[in-house]
Amino acid sequence: MNKPFLQILLVQLFSNGDCLYATAVARQIKNDYPDCKLTWAIAAFCQNIIANNPYVDEIIVTDEVVKNDVAAFRKYKKKVFAEKAAGKWDEVFITTNMDTNLALYDGTIRGMVLRAYPNVITVPLQPVVILTDVEKKNVSTFADKHSLKQFTNVLLWEYAPQSGQSVLNFEMVMNVAKRVTTLSSTCIILSSANKFEGTKNIVDASTLSVRENAALTHYCTLLIGCSSGITWLTTSTAAKFLPMLQLLNANTIFMNAPSVDFARYAIKQNGLVEMCQFSENEIYNCLRQIITNGFKSAVKYNQPLPLRFKTTTTIVYNLLVYGEFAAIKNHYNIIKSTYGLQPIFLKAFIAGFALFPFKLLNNFVKKKIFKSI
């Protein structure tokens, strides 16, 4: 019996920000295969981010792969391609940023996700988020409870992400928040899963879901972010695109600076300052400048991010572990076409090969020690 429409599987398991990027892929699949049934395979802790997505017909929740467990991911890939060979799927598209997809990194995480889809992306790139009436009501009630409309300045702070993008701790955030909220008609909302005892001007938003932060942006005037899930949620169809102060971790392996992403994909934004070296005083002074003199006056605090390729060394090592030489060549070509043949890139690329045996031995010894404990 013939299947009534094409069965297509999209595998984007995690994380929230990456899944938001992948909503453009889902939309493109529906554009390229208008008669298909699109099923999205996703990890349980991320499934809510794509709820109600109009381009997804079915969601498969899987916990077969723990984040960063490459061996389990390769096993899962083998499983879904076996399902395709058996006729369950007509097409399988895997955009999760693991295994050979690491080679697709071009300085942006969005780039990794979009490059994993083999066809040209022609649809809008804005992440698609459709909130329910209940979610909107929850945020409206939250806003009323904390009298958000009475403040001229309402700052939404993404301060404790799960992605490792932030170098801030709670004490540092609270110290800055206490100083900033002494400024006229200013409130700070701390968005995370961590509950704390709030005040009138420093609000705990842990009672809201991740998705509900999109509705919360409509009550806010500025985002303090760290290029994690909340940052990218605020660029979605359900949110108000806020001016941003991004406090970035210069030592993270996969840098994903909004400035690079916005420029790469011609995304218009309402103001952006990025800092990767900062103290409590510098954050406070920047925010005070924005609040008292307007966002444009704070441009002097922007710190241009240095071009670096230490990510390449990590990617080359991870791909060498599984003998993925074609993927290594692909990464080389992507970086070369994006940035030109930079000497610092060649150094990082060669270092991946040179350090491979030593890192492999070190990791092997660590695993042996861990198992013996």
matplotlib code that plots the C-alpha trace (Angstrom):
import matplotlib.pyplot as plt

x = [0.0, 1.4, 2.1, -0.2, 2.7, 6.4, 7.6, 10.5, 12.4, 14.3, 16.8, 17.6, 17.9, 19.1, 19.6, 16.9, 18.8, 19.9, 16.3, 15.1, 17.5, 16.3, 12.7, 13.9, 15.0, 11.6, 9.9, 12.2, 11.5, 7.8, 8.6, 10.7, 8.4, 4.9, 3.1, 5.3, 4.6, 7.5, 8.5, 11.0, 13.1, 14.1, 15.4, 12.8, 14.2, 13.9, 10.6, 8.5, 10.5, 8.9, 5.4, 2.6, 5.1, 3.0, 5.7, 6.0, 3.4, 4.7, 7.3, 9.3, 10.9, 14.0, 16.5, 18.7, 21.4, 22.8, 24.2, 27.8, 27.7, 29.1, 29.1, 25.4, 24.6, 26.4, 24.4, 21.2, 22.1, 22.7, 19.3, 17.4, 19.1, 18.3, 14.7, 14.9, 16.3, 13.4, 11.0, 9.9, 11.3, 11.6, 14.2, 16.2, 17.8, 20.2, 21.0, 22.2, 25.6, 27.4, 29.7, 30.4, 28.1, 30.8, 32.7, 30.0, 30.9, 31.7, 31.8, 28.1, 25.9, 23.1, 25.5, 26.1, 22.4, 21.6, 24.5, 23.4, 20.4, 21.5, 19.1, 19.3, 17.5, 15.1, 12.5, 12.8, 15.4, 13.5, 12.8, 9.2, 7.5, 3.8, 2.6, -0.6, -3.3, -2.5, 1.2, 0.3, -2.1, 0.5, 2.9, 0.2, -0.6, 3.1, 3.5, 0.5, 1.8, 5.1, 3.6, 6.0, 4.1, 4.9, 8.6, 10.2, 13.1, 12.5, 15.6, 15.4, 18.6, 19.5, 21.9, 22.1, 21.9, 22.4, 24.8, 27.9, 28.0, 28.0, 30.9, 28.5, 27.6, 24.5, 26.4, 27.9, 24.5, 22.8, 25.4, 24.9, 21.1, 21.0, 23.0, 21.1, 17.7, 18.5, 18.3, 15.0, 12.0, 14.1, 13.3, 15.4, 13.9, 16.3, 15.4, 16.6, 15.4, 16.9, 14.5, 15.5, 13.8, 13.0, 12.2, 10.0, 12.7, 14.6, 12.1, 12.5, 11.2, 11.9, 8.1, 7.9, 8.7, 11.5, 8.9, 7.0, 10.1, 9.1, 5.9, 7.8, 9.9, 6.8, 7.0, 10.7, 13.0, 16.4, 17.9, 21.1, 22.1, 24.9, 24.0, 22.1, 18.6, 16.8, 18.8, 17.7, 14.1, 13.9, 14.5, 11.6, 8.2, 6.6, 8.9, 9.8, 13.3, 15.0, 18.2, 20.9, 23.8, 25.6, 28.1, 30.0, 32.4, 35.6, 36.9, 33.9, 34.8, 32.0, 31.7, 28.3, 28.4, 25.1, 27.1, 28.6, 25.3, 23.3, 25.9, 26.3, 22.5, 21.6, 19.4, 18.3, 18.5, 17.5, 20.9, 23.7, 26.7, 28.9, 31.5, 33.8, 36.0, 34.1, 33.7, 30.7, 31.6, 31.8, 28.5, 26.8, 28.4, 27.2, 23.7, 23.6, 24.6, 21.9, 19.2, 20.2, 21.3, 19.9, 21.3, 23.4, 25.4, 26.7, 28.3, 31.7, 31.4, 31.3, 34.3, 35.1, 35.6, 39.0, 39.1, 40.2, 40.1, 40.7, 37.4, 39.0, 41.6, 38.8, 36.8, 39.8, 40.5, 36.9, 36.6, 40.0, 38.7, 36.3, 38.5, 36.2, 38.8, 36.1, 34.5, 37.8, 38.4, 34.9, 35.6, 38.8, 37.0, 34.1, 36.5, 38.7, 35.7, 34.3, 37.4, 40.1, 43.3, 44.2, 47.6, 46.0, 43.4, 46.2, 48.0, 44.9, 44.1, 47.6, 47.5, 44.4, 46.5, 49.7, 47.9, 45.6, 47.8, 48.5, 44.9, 43.7, 46.1, 45.2, 41.5, 42.1, 44.0, 41.2, 38.6, 40.6, 41.0, 37.4, 36.3, 38.6, 37.1]
y = [0.0, 3.4, 6.0, 9.0, 11.5, 11.6, 10.7, 13.0, 12.9, 15.9, 15.1, 18.1, 16.8, 19.8, 22.6, 25.2, 27.8, 25.3, 24.0, 27.6, 27.9, 24.6, 25.8, 27.5, 24.1, 22.6, 25.5, 24.9, 21.2, 22.0, 24.4, 21.9, 18.9, 20.5, 17.1, 15.6, 14.6, 16.1, 14.4, 16.1, 13.9, 15.9, 15.4, 15.5, 18.6, 20.6, 19.4, 22.4, 24.8, 23.5, 22.9, 24.2, 24.7, 24.9, 23.2, 20.1, 17.4, 15.0, 15.1, 12.1, 12.5, 10.5, 10.2, 7.7, 10.3, 12.2, 15.5, 15.3, 11.5, 11.1, 7.2, 7.2, 9.8, 7.7, 4.7, 6.7, 7.9, 4.4, 3.4, 6.1, 5.4, 1.7, 2.8, 4.8, 1.7, -0.3, 2.3, 4.1, 7.4, 8.8, 11.4, 11.9, 15.2, 15.4, 18.9, 18.2, 19.8, 16.6, 14.1, 15.1, 18.1, 19.8, 20.3, 22.7, 25.3, 28.6, 31.0, 30.8, 28.0, 28.9, 28.3, 24.8, 24.0, 25.5, 23.9, 20.5, 20.7, 19.9, 22.3, 26.1, 27.9, 30.4, 30.8, 33.5, 32.6, 34.0, 31.3, 30.2, 30.1, 29.9, 30.6, 29.3, 31.5, 30.0, 30.9, 34.5, 34.7, 33.4, 36.2, 38.8, 37.7, 37.7, 41.3, 42.5, 40.8, 42.6, 45.9, 45.8, 48.6, 51.1, 51.0, 52.9, 50.6, 46.8, 44.8, 41.0, 39.3, 35.8, 35.0, 31.2, 29.4, 25.7, 26.1, 27.2, 30.5, 32.7, 33.5, 35.3, 34.0, 34.8, 37.1, 39.2, 39.5, 40.5, 43.1, 44.7, 44.4, 46.1, 49.1, 49.4, 49.3, 52.4, 54.3, 56.0, 53.7, 50.6, 46.9, 43.9, 40.5, 37.5, 34.7, 31.2, 28.0, 29.1, 30.4, 33.2, 35.7, 38.7, 42.3, 44.9, 45.9, 42.6, 40.0, 36.2, 34.8, 31.1, 30.5, 31.1, 28.5, 29.1, 29.7, 32.3, 34.5, 35.3, 36.9, 38.6, 40.6, 42.6, 44.1, 44.7, 47.4, 45.7, 42.2, 41.4, 38.1, 35.6, 34.2, 31.3, 30.1, 33.1, 35.4, 33.6, 33.2, 37.0, 37.1, 34.7, 35.3, 35.4, 38.0, 41.7, 42.1, 44.0, 46.0, 43.8, 44.0, 40.6, 39.5, 36.8, 34.1, 34.6, 31.1, 29.1, 26.6, 27.3, 31.1, 32.3, 36.1, 37.7, 40.4, 37.8, 36.0, 39.1, 40.4, 37.0, 36.6, 40.3, 40.4, 43.8, 44.5, 47.3, 47.9, 45.6, 46.0, 43.0, 42.7, 39.7, 41.3, 43.0, 43.6, 44.5, 48.2, 48.0, 46.2, 48.7, 51.7, 50.4, 49.9, 53.2, 54.9, 53.1, 54.0, 57.6, 58.6, 56.0, 52.9, 54.7, 56.4, 53.0, 52.0, 53.0, 49.9, 47.6, 45.3, 43.9, 40.2, 38.9, 36.5, 33.1, 29.5, 27.4, 25.8, 24.2, 22.4, 20.8, 19.9, 18.3, 16.2, 15.1, 14.1, 12.3, 10.1, 8.5, 8.8, 11.3, 12.8, 13.9, 16.0, 17.5, 18.5, 20.0, 22.1, 23.3, 24.4, 26.1, 28.2, 29.0, 30.2, 32.2, 33.9, 33.3, 31.4, 32.9, 32.0, 31.6, 29.2, 27.1, 27.0, 25.8, 23.3, 21.8, 21.8, 19.5, 16.8, 17.5, 17.3, 14.4, 11.5, 13.3, 14.3, 10.8, 9.2, 11.7, 11.0, 7.3, 7.5, 9.7, 7.2, 4.4, 6.3, 7.2, 3.6, 2.4, 4.8]
z = [0.0, -1.0, 1.7, 1.2, 1.7, 2.2, 5.7, 6.7, 10.0, 11.3, 14.1, 16.2, 19.7, 21.7, 22.9, 23.1, 21.1, 18.5, 18.2, 17.6, 14.7, 13.4, 13.1, 9.9, 8.6, 9.5, 7.6, 4.6, 4.6, 4.4, 1.6, -0.3, 0.3, 0.6, 0.8, 3.5, 7.1, 9.1, 12.3, 14.6, 17.0, 20.1, 23.6, 26.4, 28.0, 24.8, 23.5, 24.7, 22.7, 19.5, 20.8, 18.5, 15.7, 12.5, 10.4, 12.6, 12.3, 15.0, 17.7, 18.8, 22.2, 22.7, 25.5, 23.7, 23.4, 26.3, 25.3, 24.2, 24.1, 20.6, 20.7, 21.6, 18.9, 16.2, 17.3, 17.1, 13.6, 12.5, 13.9, 12.0, 8.7, 9.2, 9.6, 6.4, 4.6, 5.9, 4.5, 7.6, 6.4, 2.9, 4.0, 7.2, 7.9, 11.0, 12.1, 15.7, 16.3, 17.1, 15.3, 11.7, 11.9, 14.1, 10.8, 9.7, 12.4, 10.7, 13.7, 14.3, 15.7, 13.4, 10.5, 11.7, 11.9, 8.5, 6.7, 7.9, 5.6, 2.1, 0.3, 0.1, 2.8, 1.3, 4.0, 6.8, 9.4, 12.4, 14.9, 14.9, 18.4, 18.8, 22.3, 23.7, 25.3, 28.6, 28.3, 27.4, 30.3, 32.7, 31.7, 31.8, 35.4, 36.2, 34.8, 36.9, 40.0, 39.8, 38.4, 35.4, 33.6, 36.3, 35.4, 32.6, 32.4, 32.6, 32.1, 31.3, 32.4, 31.1, 33.9, 34.5, 31.1, 30.7, 27.7, 29.6, 27.7, 30.9, 33.3, 35.7, 39.2, 41.3, 43.7, 40.9, 39.2, 42.4, 43.2, 39.8, 40.0, 43.4, 42.0, 38.7, 40.4, 42.4, 39.1, 38.4, 37.6, 36.9, 37.4, 36.6, 35.9, 36.5, 34.1, 35.0, 36.6, 39.9, 42.5, 44.8, 47.1, 44.9, 45.8, 44.2, 41.8, 41.4, 40.2, 40.2, 36.9, 37.7, 37.8, 34.1, 31.5, 29.0, 26.3, 28.4, 28.3, 24.7, 25.9, 28.8, 26.3, 25.4, 28.9, 28.8, 27.4, 27.3, 27.3, 29.2, 27.6, 27.1, 23.7, 25.1, 24.7, 26.1, 23.9, 20.7, 22.0, 22.2, 18.4, 17.7, 16.1, 19.6, 21.1, 20.9, 19.6, 22.4, 22.4, 23.9, 26.2, 25.6, 28.3, 26.5, 27.7, 25.7, 26.6, 25.4, 22.7, 20.4, 20.3, 19.0, 19.2, 18.2, 16.4, 14.1, 13.6, 12.9, 10.4, 8.7, 8.1, 7.6, 10.7, 11.8, 15.5, 17.8, 19.3, 20.5, 22.8, 23.4, 26.2, 26.8, 29.5, 32.2, 35.9, 38.1, 37.7, 33.9, 33.6, 35.9, 34.2, 30.8, 32.0, 33.8, 30.5, 28.6, 31.2, 31.6, 28.1, 25.7, 24.1, 21.5, 24.2, 25.4, 22.1, 23.6, 25.9, 22.9, 22.7, 19.2, 19.5, 18.3, 15.4, 16.8, 15.7, 18.8, 18.0, 15.0, 17.1, 19.1, 16.0, 14.3, 17.4, 17.8, 14.2, 14.2, 17.0, 14.5, 11.5, 9.8, 7.4, 4.9, 7.6, 8.5, 4.9, 4.8, 7.9, 6.3, 3.2, 5.1, 7.2, 4.2, 2.2, 5.1, 6.4, 3.8, 4.6, 7.9, 9.4, 12.9, 11.4, 9.8, 13.1, 14.9, 12.2, 12.3, 16.2, 16.0, 14.3, 16.4, 19.7, 18.8, 20.1, 23.4, 24.0, 23.1, 25.6, 28.3, 27.8, 27.9, 31.1, 32.7, 31.7, 33.2, 36.5, 36.6, 36.1, 38.9, 41.4]

ax = plt.figure().add_subplot(projection="3d")
ax.plot(x, y, z, "-o")
ax.set_aspect("equal")
plt.show()
